[in-house]
Amino acid sequence: MYKVQCSKYTCLGPTTRLRKQFFRWLRQVPIVKRKIQEKMDEINRDFRKEVTKRLSGVPVRRTLPANGLTAEQVSEEVNDHLNLGAYDYKSGNISGAVYHVNEDITRVACEAYSQTAYTNPLHADVFPGINKMEAEVVRMAINLFHGDDDCCGTVTTGGTESIIMACKAFRDLAYSKGISNPQIIVPSTVHSAFDKAAQYLGLSVKTIPVNPESMTVDVEAVKKAIGTRTCLIVGSAPNYPYGTMDDIVALSDVALEYDIPLHVDACLGGFVAAFMPAAGHPVPVFDFRLPGVASISADTHKYGYAPKGTSVILYRRPEYRHHQYTVTTEWPGGVYGSPTVNGAYFHMSY
């Protein structure tokens, strides 16, 4: 097997490790440290000036008002704050921040949100209808990505949580197989949420370069990086920096050959790519039609045009989702379990 040396979170080549070590040392040199601090102070001053300019003439509340506001006053104040920005996000020209399509969809979504804002879908016994709608969202997404009846998943608060949940699931699956220090293999273009997941979950990361012409992951380098600690391979469909799709077909073959789960991050464009063939624009297969694909993340709050933030994490098998769960059995308040980062899906008193 290909062997790599790893730091706590990220596996680095010798040159990269030496460069990082050099700059860590350089930052401790008094004159360099002072210059860095001066630059940081300048950045902070500029930031404060920009914020002050942006909020010029706007009262800033630091304490609770002595008297409560009327509903009209609250609404007016919220609208005033929404109009502070200088960008017209409703024009559809802001990429990566807001995925706005038209006022009709916004109105329907906001009305639905207002009706359900004070419900809690994590308590299916109290809100069975909300739970049913959440399950329908998962099943619709599974069908779009050509999953079968065994496929399952959960709704999350966004792509980052979906990615964290996938990493948690396959980390714990690795634990169940006796791997005590799991590692994930990702392209250099993969979303930074995977690094965040690694930091949260104590995973190490092996980062693979991309082809400079196609800007897709080097599949042969992925194969060489696989070792006994590998718990997950990741591919993007598409990635954020360049909008290119990794060769998920080839990665699926690698996943099957080495018996390692493959996660496809389709958070950005998954709900566009799913409809492209029907629109007459074929795209490479990237979903559950490929037997090596174990999980898919896709953001309903992007090109699914749902309000921010919602996403889905989908699994080929229920056993993968099972490892996503967290359960505490010896808490004095009872058995407490969570399917995602947020809240309880069951809470039983003794």
Secondary structure as UniProt FT lines:
FT   STRAND          10..11
FT   HELIX           14..26
FT   TURN            27..28
FT   HELIX           30..54
FT   TURN            55..57
FT   HELIX           71..82
FT   TURN            83..84
FT   HELIX           89..91
FT   TURN            95..97
FT   HELIX           103..116
FT   TURN            117..118
FT   TURN            121..122
FT   TURN            124..126
FT   HELIX           128..144
FT   TURN            145..146
FT   TURN            149..150
FT   STRAND          152..156
FT   HELIX           159..176
FT   TURN            177..178
FT   STRAND          183..187
FT   TURN            188..189
FT   HELIX           193..201
FT   STRAND          204..208
FT   TURN            212..214
FT   HELIX           219..225
FT   TURN            228..229
FT   STRAND          230..236
FT   TURN            240..242
FT   HELIX           248..258
FT   STRAND          262..265
FT   TURN            267..269
FT   HELIX           270..273
FT   TURN            274..280
FT   TURN            288..289
FT   TURN            291..292
FT   STRAND          293..298
FT   TURN            300..304
FT   STRAND          311..315
FT   HELIX           318..324
FT   STRAND          326..328
FT   TURN            332..333
FT   STRAND          335..338
FT   STRAND          346..348
//
